[in-house]
Amino acid sequence: IKGLRRQLAEEMGYILPAVRIQDNLQLPANTYVVRIKEIEVGRGEVRPGMLMCMDPSGDPITLPGEGTVEPTFGLPAMWIDDQYREEAHFRGYTVVDAPTVVTTHVTEIVKDNMADLLSYTETQKLLDEMAGDYQKLVADVIPGKITVNGLQRILQNLVNERVSVRDMPRILEGVAEAATYTKNPMVMTEHVRSRLSRQLCDSYTNASGFLPLVTLSPELEQAFAESLVGDGEEKQLAMAPSNLQAFITGVREKFDELSMQGETPILLTSPGLRPYVRSVVERFRPQTIVMSQNEIHPKAKIRTVGQV
């Protein structure tokens, strides 16, 4: 758990609140439950002393053992004895021990729920911990341009898409700029994301040094733009079911195809549409990264790998 908190601090820019580990005799043997603010957000089973074995291709495991489901991603798996470890590696299976299964599960749960964990108190702590050189910036922005509650909302929007908040000075500078023309948290978040373009591009660049991009077709871009209803910054997406289904099907097929080729592509949209496109994508493929053209840093190397 200490390692997990340290890892998240490095990756996401803030320290996870205290984690308590408790025995619960009401749970079945070898079962664990993860709760956030007393609400269950995940559970799984482990077999201490055994190894979890998975076939990356998704095929059945052909070793003696007990069938199970990997708790983080719901993949078919099997608990095997340690004596089969070398054979499993020889066959190309992924093999992990019980503590790693739990740690991986807890890590993903925490990342999925970081917005709930980033409280008012944690937000204030991030401000208080900024280096002395930046306290003038803090005083200029808080509370004159935005309240701590307002900043909390923006930080929650960022971590909800797994964007690190470790560069608080740049985030505050972005907030100060956005505050000159809007008070809308979503619009402010989009402006801050554009200020974090170098960080975003660095995070998503693949092993070949490129950002693999999937673009929206002009037809879908137009369909999204024409489906925004409301005035000014209070627009809502009201897309026709047929267009929505065409978009969902197109994203699933294209991203599954590229995933089979070993790519983890990014869906690229125009700036005004990004939050609305993301709001749809997160319902059926939450792990998909959605970026706007404003978030592509000028020095980033890009490669278009497909279109929806």
Rosetta blueprint (number, residue, H / E / L):
1 I L
2 K H
3 G H
4 L H
5 R H
6 R H
7 Q H
8 L H
9 A H
10 E H
11 E H
12 M H
13 G L
14 Y L
15 I L
16 L L
17 P L
18 A L
19 V L
20 R L
21 I L
22 Q L
23 D L
24 N L
25 L L
26 Q L
27 L L
28 P L
29 A L
30 N L
31 T E
32 Y E
33 V E
34 V E
35 R E
36 I E
37 K L
38 E L
39 I E
40 E E
41 V E
42 G E
43 R E
44 G E
45 E E
46 V L
47 R L
48 P L
49 G L
50 M L
51 L E
52 M E
53 C E
54 M E
55 D L
56 P L
57 S L
58 G L
59 D L
60 P L
61 I L
62 T L
63 L L
64 P L
65 G L
66 E E
67 G E
68 T E
69 V E
70 E L
71 P L
72 T L
73 F L
74 G L
75 L L
76 P E
77 A E
78 M E
79 W E
80 I E
81 D L
82 D H
83 Q H
84 Y H
85 R H
86 E H
87 E H
88 A H
89 H H
90 F H
91 R L
92 G L
93 Y L
94 T E
95 V E
96 V E
97 D E
98 A H
99 P H
100 T H
101 V H
102 V H
103 T H
104 T H
105 H H
106 V H
107 T H
108 E H
109 I H
110 V H
111 K H
112 D H
113 N L
114 M H
115 A H
116 D H
117 L H
118 L L
119 S L
120 Y H
121 T H
122 E H
123 T H
124 Q H
125 K H
126 L H
127 L H
128 D H
129 E L
130 M L
131 A L
132 G H
133 D H
134 Y H
135 Q H
136 K H
137 L H
138 V H
139 A H
140 D H
141 V H
142 I L
143 P L
144 G L
145 K L
146 I L
147 T L
148 V H
149 N H
150 G H
151 L H
152 Q H
153 R H
154 I H
155 L H
156 Q H
157 N H
158 L H
159 V H
160 N H
161 E L
162 R L
163 V L
164 S L
165 V L
166 R L
167 D L
168 M H
169 P H
170 R H
171 I H
172 L H
173 E H
174 G H
175 V H
176 A H
177 E H
178 A H
179 A L
180 T L
181 Y L
182 T L
183 K L
184 N L
185 P H
186 M H
187 V H
188 M H
189 T H
190 E H
191 H H
192 V H
193 R H
194 S H
195 R H
196 L L
197 S H
198 R H
199 Q H
200 L H
201 C H
202 D H
203 S H
204 Y H
205 T L
206 N L
207 A L
208 S L
209 G L
210 F L
211 L E
212 P E
213 L E
214 V E
215 T E
216 L L
217 S L
218 P H
219 E H
220 L H
221 E H
222 Q H
223 A H
224 F H
225 A H
226 E H
227 S L
228 L E
229 V E
230 G L
231 D L
232 G H
233 E H
234 E H
235 K L
236 Q E
237 L E
238 A L
239 M L
240 A L
241 P H
242 S H
243 N H
244 L H
245 Q H
246 A H
247 F H
248 I H
249 T H
250 G H
251 V H
252 R H
253 E H
254 K H
255 F H
256 D H
257 E H
258 L H
259 S H
260 M H
261 Q L
262 G L
263 E L
264 T L
265 P L
266 I E
267 L E
268 L E
269 T E
270 S L
271 P L
272 G L
273 L L
274 R H
275 P H
276 Y H
277 V H
278 R H
279 S H
280 V H
281 V H
282 E H
283 R H
284 F H
285 R L
286 P L
287 Q L
288 T L
289 I E
290 V E
291 M E
292 S E
293 Q H
294 N H
295 E H
296 I L
297 H L
298 P L
299 K L
300 A L
301 K L
302 I E
303 R E
304 T E
305 V E
306 G E
307 Q E
308 V L
